[in-house]
Amino acid sequence: MLVNESGIILASKDSKNTFSDIRNIIGNQTDYLLNNSEGIITLPSSYLIFYTSPMLGWKLLITIPYSQIEEEIIKSIVLILLFVFAALILLSIITLIILDKTIIRPLSTLTDITKNITETGDLNQKIDVDMKGEVGELASSFTLMIAKIQEQEGLKNKAFAELSSYRDHLEELVRERTGQLEKSNQELVIEKDRAEAADQLKSAFIATMSHELRTPLNSIIGFTGIILQGLAGPLNQEQHKQLTMVQQSARHLLALINDVLDISKIEAGELNITREPVEVQNTIQTVITTLQKSAEDKGLRIITDLSSKPMEISGDPRRIEQILINLINNAIKFTEQGTITIKSIMNGNTIEISVSDTGIGIEKEDMDKLFRPFHQIDTGTTRKHEGTGLGLSITKKLVELHGGTISVTSKPGQGSVFTIILPALEGTS
């Protein structure tokens, strides 16, 4: 493919990709592609190698599927095995033929002669060549024995020479194929080392960001809280207002950092959840208490319609709260007036929890963007709301880690309903 500086595909073997955005293909690795003149990007099923034209600034992209590399390796191995098997079969046939002619038959003749000599017990005895029958045959065989042995020795040497020739040819062929295989293995090791180095760099970056950003932010939140409580002295109204804004901004930034770290762990498959009984109604009430003030500040009313029956799921209490906080906070964020309604019901062996609002709603064509990382619905009102677009993506992943599903229905201007379905704890009815 040929890609310009903005990531637009100018030419492609697949015409469907022409003039589309390269981000649709390589996703969050686009920045690495656009910011580097050359390199290798690892995709789910292939390697992508790119080079930047120094004059035009355009990038030439070539993809090499993993299957192609594996196919080449397999072809080499199969070819070597075929040569080995063919050579072994050929050697076996030649050996059997030669042994039959040069060893088995002469040995049979020699055995008969030796048997007769053993029976007579005297090699120097005079043999009457006029004798007929078995004794005459023994005399003739004994006379020709030395000549016959010499003749067979020559044939045997010839057979050994042929075997050596085949052996040398086979060793040369094996060495050639082995060299090709070693070269391919070395290339694979280099690519593996590069991938491991990139993964280690990512892990180091996440660890550094976790320590270097969250620690000072927690300090800012803590110290501003102490000052707001008046422990360091009285504050006037404007100072209290400004410090409150500082604390809220720090908490918001900490939440964004935590979201980025969570999505990184989820994508790396390193986010583990605990398993213990979680009482659904109590968890919902706890989350509502936490977010009640945010709703009241916008003049919104939170309504609950919870089942009277005890409902429990097996999961991570902190992550279940995170799921509910993300959904309810999202509803509050995109609702300017009206209500937020939280319902829970038991449906067979599953528990359904829904969060509905009377907010701006979602256009049908924007539905597929909801659960993508770093995506927000691109409408006129959406742009004034804060966030990285990670909340719903993290929520979906956490629900799936608990063995559940999440769905959404919405009408523009009338609101949205997010529904999560989680398996009930065994024995809950």
N, C-alpha and C positions, 0 to 999 in steps of 0.2 A: 504494500500500500504506500501511497504518497500522501503525506499529511503536512498542512501548512502550520505557521507559528501559532495559530489559534486552536489547533486540534481538529480542524475540518479535513476529512478524507477527500483528497482531490482525485485520486485514482486508486482502483482496487480490482483485483482479479474477480471478486464478487461484486457485480454491478449494483447490488442492493445497498452496499455500504458507501457508494460514491456520494459525496457531499453530506454525509452524516457526521456526527461528532464521535471522535475516537473514544470519548468517555463511555459511550454505550458499549464498547468492547472491553476496555481495560479498567474501567471504573476509577477507583481512588489511586491508581498508579499513574494517572494522566499527568499529574504535576511532575513526577520523576521524568516522564518522557519529554515534557515540554521544556524542562529546566536543565536538561543534560544534552550534550552534543551527540553522545553515542553511549550504548550500553545494552544490557540484556534485562528483560522483564519476564518474570515467571508467571505464566497464566495457568489456570486449572488443568489444561490439557496440552499445553505447548509452551515453548520458549519464544519470546518476541525479541528480535534483534533489530536495533535501529541505529541509523547514522544520519547526521545533519549535513546538508549541503552548505559549505562555507560561503557560497555566493548568494544563494536564494534563501537560506534559512529553513528550507523545507526538509522534512524528515522522510527517509526511506525506511519502511518497516518490512521485515521478513519474519514469518512465523514458521517454526520447525516443530511439528507435533511430536510429543513423546512417543507416540506409536511408531513414527518413522524411525526414530533412533532404536527403539526396541526391535522393530522389524529387521533393521540392518544387522543388529547383534544376533538375532535368531537365525537370519539367513547364513551368517558366517558360521555359527555353531552347527547348523544343520548340514552345511556343505562339508565341514570338517568331518562330521560323523559319517556322512555318506562316503567320503573318500576312505575313511578308516575301515568302515564295514566292507566296502567293495574290495579294498586291498586285502583285508583278512580273509574274505571268501575266496578271492583269487589265489592267495597264498595257500589256503587250505586245500583247494582243488589240485594245484600244482604239486603240493607236498604229497598228497595221497597218490597222485599218478606216479610221481618219481619214486616214492617209497615202494609202490607196488612193483615197479619195474626193476628198481635197483636194490631193494632190500628184502621185501617179503618173499618174492619168488626165489632169489638166490639162497635166502635163509632156509626156505623149505627144502631146496635141493641139498644144501649143506647139512641140514638136519638128518636127511635120509642117509647121506654118506657117513656122517659121524655115527649114526646108529649102527650102520653096517661095520664100521671100523671098530666100534665099541664091542660089538658082538664077536668079531674075529680076534681083537686084542693085539694085533701085530700089524704096524704100519709098513714094515719092511718085508712082509711076506710076499712071496711071489704070487702074482695073480695070473692065472691062466687066461690070456685074452681070448682064447678059443672057447672059453666057457660061455655058455649062453644062459639065458634066463636072468634072474636077479643078480647072481654073482657076476655075470658078464657086464651087466649095466653098472654094477658097483665099480668094476675095474675101469670101465670107460669114464665114469664120473670122476673117479679118483685121479685119473691121468689128466683130465681137463680142469681139475679143481683150481690150480694155481692161476692158470690163464683166465679162467672165469672170474676169479677174485680180482685180478688186476683190471680186467675189463669193467667190472662193476665198480671198482674204486674210482676209475675215470668218470664214469657216469655220476657217481656220488659227488665228486668235486665240481662237476659241471652244475649239478643241482644246487650245491651250496653257493656257487658264484651267482646263479640266477636269484637265489633267495637274498643274497647280500645286495644285489642291484635293486631289487624291489624294496628292501628295507631302507636303503639310502634314499631312494626316491620318496618313500613315505615319510621319512624323518624330515626331509627338506620341505615337503608340502605342509606337514604339521607345524614346522617352525614358521613358515610364511603366514599361515592362518593364525597361529598364536600371536605373532607380532601385530597383526591387524586387530585382533581382539584386545591385546594389551593397550594399543593406541586408543581404541574406543573407550576402554575402561578408564584410562588416564583422563580423557576429555570429560567423562561423566563425573569423575572424582573432583575435577576442577570446578565444574558447574555446581556440584553438591557443596563444595567448600564455600563457593560464592553465596549460595542460598543460605547456608548456615551462618555465614558472617552477617548477611543482611538481617536474618532473624535475631541474632544476638544484638545487633545494633538497635533494632526495634525494641527489644526487651530492655536494653540499657536505657534507651530514651524514655520508655514508659516509667521505669523505676526512678529515673532522675526527675522526671516531671512530677511524679507522685510526691517525692520528698521535697523538691525545691519549690513547688507551687502550693501544695496543700498545707505544708507546715507553716509558712508565713501567713497564709490566708486564715488559718485557724487562730493564729496569734492576733491578727487584726480584728477578727470577730470577737475574740475573748477580751482584748483590751478595750475595744469600743464599748462592749457590754459593761465593763467595769466603770468606764467613764460615764456612760448613760445612766447607770445606777446612782451616780453622785458620789461614789466612793473616793474619787480623786478631787472632789470639790464641786460646788454648785455650777450649773450651766444655765446660760440664758436660753430663751426660746429658739433663737436662730442657731446657736451652737448645737442644741439638742436635735434640731431638724437636720443639720448638716451631718452630724455624726450618725444619726439614724440612716441617712442615705448611704453613708460609707459602709455601715454594717450590712445593709440590705444588698448593696452592690458586691461586697465581699462574699456574702452567702450565695448570691446568684452565680458569681464566678466559680466558687467552690463546687456548686451543683453542676455547672457546665464541665468542669474538669473531671468530676466523678463520672459524668455521663460518658466522656471521651475514654476514660480508663475502663469503664464497664464494657463499652462496645469493642474496645481492643481485646479485652479478655474473652469476650464472647466469640469474636472472629478467630481468635487463636485456640479456642476450645479449652480455655483454662479457667472458665468461670464455673465453680462448683457450688451446688446448693445442698443445704442440709435437709434432712427428712425428719419431721416431727409433727404431731397433731397441731393443726391451726384452726381455732374457732373463728368461723367466717364473720358472724355478726359482731363479735367483739373487735375484730380487726377493722371492720368497716367503720364502727363507731370511733375507734382511736384515730383513724385517718381523717374522719370528718371533723373531729375536735381540733386536729392540727391545722386543717385548711379552712375552718369556719370563718376566721377573721379575714382571710383573703377574699372570701365570697362576700362578706358583709361590707368590706371596703368598696366593692363594686355595686353594692345594693342588690346582690343576688340572694336568693333563698335556697337552702339545701333541703330537699325532701327525701325521706327514706321510706322504703316499703320493703321491710325485711321479713323473711319467713319466721314464724314463731317457733318452728321446730329447730332444735340444735343441729347445726351443720358444721362438719369438720372435714378438712382436707389434709393430706400428708404433704408437707412442703417446708420451705424455708420462711419463717415468720417475717424476717426483715425484707426478703424479696417479694413476698405477697403484699406487704405494705407498700413497697416501692411501685408495684404494678398499679395498686389502687390510687396512690398519690399521683402517679403520672396521668392516669385517666381522668381523675377528678380535677386536678390542676389544669389539665388541657381543656376541660370543659369550662372551667372558670375563665381561663385566658381568652377563649374565643366567644364568650357570651357577654354581651353588653347589658342586657336586661332580661329579667325572667327568673327561671328556676333551674336548678341542677337536681336531677332525681336519680337516686341509687336504689336498685331493686336486687333482691336475691331470692331465688327459689330452688327447691330440690326437684330434679327431673330424672327419675330413675336412679342410676348410679352416678349421676353427675350433678354438679352444682353450677347454676348459671347466675352470674353477676353482671348487671347492666348499668351503665352510666349514661344518662340522656341529658341533653341540654336544649336550650332554646336559642342557640347562638346562630352564627352566620351560615352554618351548613357547609357542605362540600359538593362541588360540581362532579358529575359522573366521570368526566375524563380525568379528574384529579385523584380518583380513588386509588389507582395503582401506585401513587407516589407516597401514600400515607406511611407505610412501614419501611420505607427506604432510609438508610442512614443519611443524615445531613440534607434531607429534603423537606421543604415546607411548601404548603399550597400557595401558589403564586397568584394571590388576589390582591385587590387594592387595600383591603383592611389587614391582611395578614402581615404585611411588611412592617406594621407598627408594633407588632408583638415580638418580644425577645425570645431567644432560644436558638439551639443549634440544629433542631430537627432530629434529635437522637431519641427523644422520650418515647415515641411510639415504637420505634425500631427496637429499643431495649425492652420495652414492655412485651412486644411480640415474642422476642427470644426467651424472656423469662417465663412467659406462659407456656411456650413449647417445652422448655426444660422441665416444667412441672407436669408434662403430659397433656396439656390442654390446648385449646384453640381460641383465637380472637377474631371477631368479625365486626363490621360496621355498616350501618344503614344511615342515609342522610338525604335531606332535601335542602337545596340552597335557600337561605333565608328563614328556614324553619327549625333548624337544629340537627343534631346528630345523635345516634345511639351506638355506643360501643358495648359489645357483649363478649364476655369471656366465659368459657366452659371448662371446668376443671373436674377431674375424677374425684368423687367423694371418698373419704377414708372408709376402708372396709369395715362394715358393721354399722355405718351411718344410714339411717332410713328416715 
